[in-house]
Amino acid sequence: MKEKRGSLYLLTGLVIGAVLGLLTSIFIVPARYVDVAPSALKAVDREQYRALVARAYLVEADNGRAVARLALLADPRPADALVAQAEKEKRPGGDEHTSRALALLAAAVSQKQLLITPLPRIAAEAGGQATEPAPGEQETPTLPPPTRTPGATITPRPSPTPLPTQGAPYALIQQKEICEVEGRGSLIQVFVFNAADEGVPAVRVEVSITDGGVESFFTGFYPEISPGYADYAMVEGMTYNLRVGSTGQLVQNLSVPQCKNKDGEAFPGSIQLVFKQP
């Protein structure tokens, strides 16, 4: 009996020691990792890494470098991961600038030939600092006060995100109803092309509701369809107005079209709008 009791005490001590050691390593003295590979980061840190890469891409406009940085995460489908994170940033509390940067980078990953205009760097200029006058240039009491000289010229800050193309406003070239029984609901499907018939990502699209508010979204979140594609879910009974870009053509009185299937049954359809730079 004494031998069995001694073995039980030994086993109990080992279990208690293991539990205490585990709790200590997790809560009291947790392990700290240094120089961890991006592929080993937690989900939250991976999102922060993608956001940093996207913001750097806006400044550098270097597709190869951005793709190489993303490759360190070892995402199975990097473009999809960027689009999902961009959609997450569009929610309340997110960062619109980061969302747009992620969408633009997702389009660049899918379309290798895509080129953007890099965001200008703002460098401190020496002319912005006050200069001490020379001893011989001090004012004298008998002279009138000198005329005020203009201050240093301040370079205006660039827009938060560069557009891939600059030029004339986008004009509507095609509008049609889409009747798909197995669609994704009633959508306003927007396609934006430049003068070379290339899809343009990261273009702002504004949708306003008659006697209501205004919402905005960007092209480029569905690169598998087109870099210049975006859509907006409509609600039956509502009327919408849409504009592509800040000075683009305003398309008014958009509403859910009524379609019919082969059996003559009505179902809600979608609207497709195609915009292009002249």
Secondary structure as UniProt FT lines:
FT   HELIX           2..23
FT   HELIX           24..28
FT   HELIX           38..40
FT   HELIX           43..60
FT   HELIX           63..71
FT   TURN            72..74
FT   HELIX           78..89
FT   TURN            92..93
FT   HELIX           96..110
FT   TURN            112..113
FT   HELIX           126..128
FT   HELIX           135..137
FT   TURN            141..142
FT   STRAND          171..178
FT   TURN            181..182
FT   STRAND          187..193
FT   TURN            195..196
FT   STRAND          204..209
FT   TURN            210..211
FT   STRAND          214..218
FT   TURN            219..220
FT   TURN            223..225
FT   TURN            227..228
FT   STRAND          229..233
FT   TURN            236..237
FT   STRAND          240..244
FT   STRAND          250..254
FT   STRAND          258..260
FT   TURN            262..263
FT   STRAND          266..268
FT   STRAND          270..276
//
